[in-house]
Structures are given as C-alpha cells and as structure tokens.
Amino acid sequence: MSTKNRRRHLRLKKGVHILCLTRGIRLPKSYSSSMSTAKKPPINPIVLVIIGVTSVSFAAIFVRLSTAPAAVIAFWRLLIATLATSLLLLPKGGFAWPTWREARYTLLSGTLLALHFWSWFQSLKLTSVASSTVLVATQPFFVIIAARFLLAERLSARARIGVLLTFLGTILIGTSGGTYGSTLLGNGLAVLAAAFAATYFFIGHLARSSLDLNTYTFWSYLTCTLALGLISLFKGYSFGPYSALDWWAFLGLGLICHIGGHTSFNWALGYVSPSVVATAVLGEPVGATLWAWFFFQEAPTPLEIVGGTLTITGLIVFMGQATLNGLRRNKHEVKSEES
C-alpha cells in the first residue's frame, strides 16, 4: 500500500473508531482483520444492521409518545437498560469494582451521559424530530473539533469540507422555524446534548485506559440512572404512576432502542466492516423523521430537509467515509497496512 493510501486508510479507521464509540457501538479488538477469520453468519449481518438502525430510530418516537417529563423518561430508559445489561453480563463474569481514580472518571462520565439524555429528550418536546435527531447526531463533530484543539490534531482538507457542510447544515436547521413547539430552544438543547455526548466520550476514554468495557459500561450506566433520578427529585417530578402507553414507551427505549439496537450493531461487527455500521447509524435521523411523519404527521420543512442533508453529508465526509472505496477497501490492503 502506498504512503498516501496508508494515510487515507488510517484516517478512515480513526473516523470509524470515533463514530462507533460515540454511538455506544463496541468495536472488535482488531476490527481491520476480524472479517477474514469470521465464520459464516447464521443471519445476514446487513439485516442485523438494518434492524439496529430501525431500533434506534424509534427512540425519538417513544419519547414523544410519553407524557412524562424528559428527565423521568431518561431515568426509566437507563434503569431498564442498566438492569438488562447486568443480566447480560452475569454469564460473562459480571463486573469489577473500580479504583477511586476510575470511579471519579466513571461518576463524571455517567453524569455527562445523564445530561446528554435529559437535554436531548427535552429537545424532542420542544422542536421537530427531524431537527433534534440530526443535530444530536453531530456528536462526532464535537469529538474531532475538541481533538483538534486539545490534542493539536490537524484537520485534512477533506475534514475541513466536512466541517463546513456540517456547520452550514446545523445553521439551516437552527433557523428553519420547524413545525413543532419552541424550535430555537429545542434545537439549542439538541446541540447541547451532542456536546455532552462528546465530552462523555472523552472522559470515557480516560476511564477505559484501565477499566474493562463491561465494568465501565455498568458503572457509567448506573451513575447515569442515579443522576437522572436526582434531577427528577430536584425538579419535583413523579416517577409514577403513568399510563400504559408511557410504560410501553419506557420499555421500548430501554429494550428496543438501547439493548436491541446496540446489540444488533455489536453482533454485525463480527462479520461486516465497521465503516458499514458507522455509516449506517447516521441513518437514525432519517428513520426517526420518517416515523414522525407517519405517526404524528410531522413533515419536515424544506429548510430542515436541506439542512439535514448537508449535516449528514458533512458528517460522512468528516469521518472519512464518503467514498465507496473507503467502504469496500479489500482485505489485502488491510493486511498490508498491518504488516
């Protein structure tokens, strides 16, 4: 592989790695060669990717269906997800107690995750599903921008184009006027949720330097649940009783979106390129917008469509996944890069 192609491939891997981690998708330890040794899957992995995208795209719909406050919705989602995660981890040896240093990082990351869900769910009650889901999907953008200033990482010309497209797209969405509620405040909360998610990733990166994934996931989820519970108590919100529709929405968020969606992605990663999964998850805003149109007759405005298209395109370019060559890079090139 030439030096130019090797650098391009490394940028692709880095973009895939960051986007997967910011969306909670678990990458194999050496994903570049994982497909070459994988057995024939019992189910077409692309089907699982589609199921995963469909599952997570329902998150905004479940939030809208619930009449509970945003903090309470987020609390029940994380409580259900934490309990389900615990049951899934028990057969694998469970999880360990973190050290004091690790606990501080875990407490901070869990709190940031709580603020992410709280602000995003509140956003969905104030602005359109299309605007909220596209804006919250810009979290990888914040990660790379932070890396540029905190870690002095240089941006390539291609990355700068992606930044420009994403910025223009978010400006168009932010000024679109929308079709639902207090649009400007809701859009601002969605951007804030994306920033919280990006910070959560950075803190999680520090915690994961010594914590195994299962331990980190459990304790950060548990901290997030407790933080959301405290926010709800402070705001004077009730944890129940709610209608049957509310409880179905809570279960849907915790099991379908959180567990079902991410589990499908993680399973598919054993058989397909992570670039496929990482690009596919950017379809969540598209799916959520279509569901909102179907269930709530909430059609996106022309400005939201243009802004959303620019934002998602910018993210794809920004993460180094805009070309088919990046998605279809053959195993021979990958092995050459590793050797």
Secondary structure, 3 states (H helix, E strand, C coil): CCHHHHHHHHHHHHHHHHHHHHCCCCCCCCCCCHHHHCCCCCCCHHHHHHHHHHHHHCHHHHHHHCCCCHHHHHHHHHHHHHHHHHHHHHHHCCCCCCCHHHHHHHHHHHHHHHHHHHHHHHHHCCCCHHHHHHHHCCHHHHHHHHHHHHCCCCCCHHHHHHHHHHHHHHHHHHCCCCCCCCHHHHHHHHHHHHHHHHHHHHHHHHHCCCCCHHHHHHHHHHHHHHHHHHHHHHHCCCCCCCCHHHHHHHHHHHHHHHHHHHHHHHHHCCCCCHHHHHHHHHHHHHHHHHHHHHHHCCCCCHHHHHHHHHHHHHHHHHCCCCCHHHHCCCHHHHHHHHC
